[in-house]
């Protein structure tokens, strides 16, 4: 859920009753990530708008990684080595 907090800028399930969260998790319900446009606010808007396409592409890749990490079946989730490799590829694609 750390990735969710980084991408959504809020805590997962914060709008849900705490007693309902375990059932949501077991049933496969995952918190919805906001569209990238939601992030375009405040004093960062101008900076983000200049690199919107790059941000949008990175955000979509992070969403895909988030979805893989929150699969209901642990066997389908990427292991730490695979996750590290994906994040490193994303990082280097943005700095190249």
C-alpha positions as CSV (number, residue, x, y, z in Angstrom):
1,X,0.0,0.0,0.0
2,X,3.1,2.2,0.1
3,X,2.9,2.6,-3.6
4,X,-0.8,3.6,-3.3
5,X,0.1,6.4,-0.8
6,X,2.9,7.6,-3.1
7,X,0.7,7.7,-6.2
8,X,-2.6,8.8,-4.7
9,X,-1.1,11.2,-2.0
10,X,-3.5,9.7,0.6
11,X,-3.9,6.6,2.7
12,X,-5.6,3.5,1.2
13,X,-9.2,2.9,2.3
14,X,-9.3,6.2,4.2
15,X,-12.9,6.7,3.2
16,X,-13.9,3.3,4.4
17,X,-14.9,2.1,7.8
18,X,-11.8,0.4,9.4
19,X,-13.9,-2.7,10.2
20,X,-14.7,-3.2,6.6
21,X,-11.2,-3.0,5.2
22,X,-10.1,-6.6,6.0
23,X,-13.2,-7.9,4.1
24,X,-12.4,-5.6,1.2
25,X,-8.8,-6.9,1.0
26,X,-9.9,-10.6,1.2
27,X,-12.5,-10.1,-1.5
28,X,-10.0,-8.5,-3.8
29,X,-11.2,-4.9,-3.6
30,X,-8.3,-2.5,-4.0
31,X,-8.3,1.3,-3.6
32,X,-8.8,3.2,-6.8
33,X,-5.9,5.4,-8.0
34,X,-6.8,8.9,-9.1
35,X,-6.3,10.0,-12.7
36,X,-3.0,11.7,-13.3
37,X,-4.8,15.0,-13.9
38,X,-5.7,15.1,-10.2
39,X,-2.1,15.5,-9.4
40,X,-1.9,18.7,-11.5
41,X,-2.8,21.2,-8.7
42,X,-1.3,23.8,-6.5
43,X,2.1,25.4,-7.1
44,X,3.5,22.3,-8.9
45,X,1.0,22.7,-11.7
46,X,3.3,24.6,-14.1
47,X,6.2,22.3,-13.5
48,X,4.1,19.2,-14.0
49,X,2.4,20.6,-17.1
50,X,5.8,21.0,-18.8
51,X,6.5,17.3,-18.4
52,X,2.9,16.0,-18.5
53,X,3.5,13.4,-21.2
54,X,6.5,11.9,-19.4
55,X,4.6,12.0,-16.0
56,X,1.5,10.4,-17.6
57,X,3.6,7.6,-19.1
58,X,5.4,7.0,-15.8
59,X,2.2,7.2,-13.8
60,X,0.5,4.6,-16.0
61,X,3.5,2.3,-15.6
62,X,3.4,2.7,-11.8
63,X,-0.3,1.9,-11.9
64,X,0.4,-1.3,-13.7
65,X,3.1,-2.2,-11.2
66,X,0.6,-1.4,-8.4
67,X,-2.0,-3.7,-9.9
68,X,0.5,-6.5,-10.2
69,X,1.6,-6.0,-6.5
70,X,-2.0,-6.1,-5.3
71,X,-3.2,-9.2,-7.0
72,X,-5.4,-11.4,-4.8
73,X,-3.2,-14.4,-5.4
74,X,0.3,-14.1,-3.9
75,X,1.6,-16.4,-6.6
76,X,0.7,-13.9,-9.3
77,X,2.4,-10.9,-7.5
78,X,6.0,-10.0,-8.6
79,X,8.7,-11.0,-6.2
80,X,11.0,-8.3,-4.8
81,X,13.7,-8.9,-7.4
82,X,11.2,-8.5,-10.3
83,X,9.7,-5.4,-8.6
84,X,13.2,-3.8,-8.2
85,X,14.0,-4.5,-11.8
86,X,10.8,-2.9,-13.0
87,X,11.2,0.2,-10.9
88,X,14.9,0.5,-11.9
89,X,13.9,0.3,-15.6
90,X,11.2,2.9,-15.1
91,X,13.7,5.1,-13.3
92,X,16.4,4.8,-16.0
93,X,13.9,5.4,-18.8
94,X,13.0,8.7,-17.2
95,X,16.6,9.8,-16.6
96,X,18.0,8.8,-20.0
